[in-house]
Amino acid sequence: MNERKRNKKRPSYRTPPFSGGKKRQTSPPIYDNADMMQLFHVSGRTLQRWRKEGIVPYKKIGGKIFYLAEDVLKMMRKGDDAKE
């Protein structure tokens, strides 16, 4: 069988690169069209209509459309308030 020689200086486990110390600054979570279609069970055309009608805010970066998770949550909460 293939047995690899282990380097004694290298640990056999990996440690997380940011364990302890300062927290790494992360960008806010974002969704793309595929994520939104799966999340809301709608077609791409429906998302296009929602964008056109201003129902869902979006950002276009390099020809690709993204939705900030925070904006999507606000939109969902706004829809819940309308039902009451």
Summary of the structure (lengths in Angstrom):
residues: 84
radius of gyration: 21.7
end to end distance: 67.6
largest distance: 67.6
contacts: 137
relative contact order: 0.13
helix: 39%
strand: 13%
